[in-house]
Amino acid sequence: MKKINLLLAMLAAVVLGLGWGTVALAFHDGGVAHCDGCHTMHNSEDGQSIIQGGTVGTAGDHLTLGADPSSTCLNCHQGSGSYHIFSNDGSSYKPGGDFYWMTKEFVYVTHGTHTQKASNHGHNVIAADFGLAQDDTLTQAPGGTFQSAWLACSSCHDPHGGKIDKTGPIEASGSYGADPTTVQTGNFRLLGDAGYKAGPGFTFFNRPPIGTTSNNSETDSNHTDYGKGMSEWCANCHTGFLAASVGDHRHPASNTSTLAAGGLATNYNAYVKTGDLTGGAGATAYLALVPFERQIADPTQLSASTTQGPNGSSNVMCLTCHRAHASAFPNSGRWDFETEFPAVDSHPKDTDGGATPGDELNSYYGRDMVALFGEGQRSFCNKCHVKD
């Protein structure tokens, strides 16, 4: 069965790569996939266990092909290439990040010895078959009550593609700009809908965001174009971080946190790098290191290839500063929040304890940061705030 599934996956990749494919050829199709792609009825094929190292007749949770839900997901999503989010070297440059960084701990000396813990690089999904374990520090989500012992890929993504307001079978993914008025689309990135049971007794109350994405490596002209609702959806677990429920001690991030205040949209569009405000009106101002939401609910009005900067209606969201899965930096940051000059002083460096050659370049998605921004580049908070 594994050989058959591998051949089917390779054939699908070839078809999509040649440009013959449509969203309908994707495994999930925006909704539930074929059952035996993830589940096994008897956990055996020709007298052998389907699960590597498993025992015939003993399947994973819910008869899954992995020891747990995340392991089942990573059977297909581990490695490099399209739809893969757990590489073996940090080279998966997807918008959500690379779970590779959850396996890396870095030690370096800057005003004393610092340890950059692997568990602080992102969401600690539990995938026993792939060596990913529960968070060793936090017992529940910051700003919320979701337990770290429950965290799996399926805590955020609904593998069955449930959608509360669908009126018929899902015909297309909700991730690539299909018009939901002409076809029934799934939720963006198969994210759990309101009412989704994300953990024992834990139910989502906010709906998934609107967005349009490509599935290639993230660049300034090939990226997710966020519409609206991302922070509200994150608040299903991180409730305390919604702008409407916090005071001045947390950065606003929601549909109401517009960039009109203080001329932040104007700043974003003008800002090219530290000391350079020649960006003009913003036609090429988009920086994938600092994305934003456009406050657009119609996915057909979004574009994964746009380079247009924000307007006054655009807003800050959680993913403006963080990656959804994991990054090379503390707190799943899109850049290193803990250094004054990220182009030259970010960690990891290839010379850090625990680092592998290539980690430094991969941490910024293959960007030569000095060539792009110069040694004097300061924090990318300045893309909006221009305090450098």
PyMOL commands that set and color helices and strands:
alter all, ss='L'
color gray80, all
select helices_A, chain A and resi 2-17+23-25+35-37+61-63+69-77+99-103+118-120+128-130+148-150+153-156+188-190+230-234+239-241+243-245+261-270+299-301+318-320+330-332+342-345+359-363+369-373+382-385
alter helices_A, ss='H'
color red, helices_A
select strands_A, chain A and resi 106-109+113-116+197-199+202-203+210-212+225-228
alter strands_A, ss='S'
color yellow, strands_A
deselect
rebuild
show_as cartoon
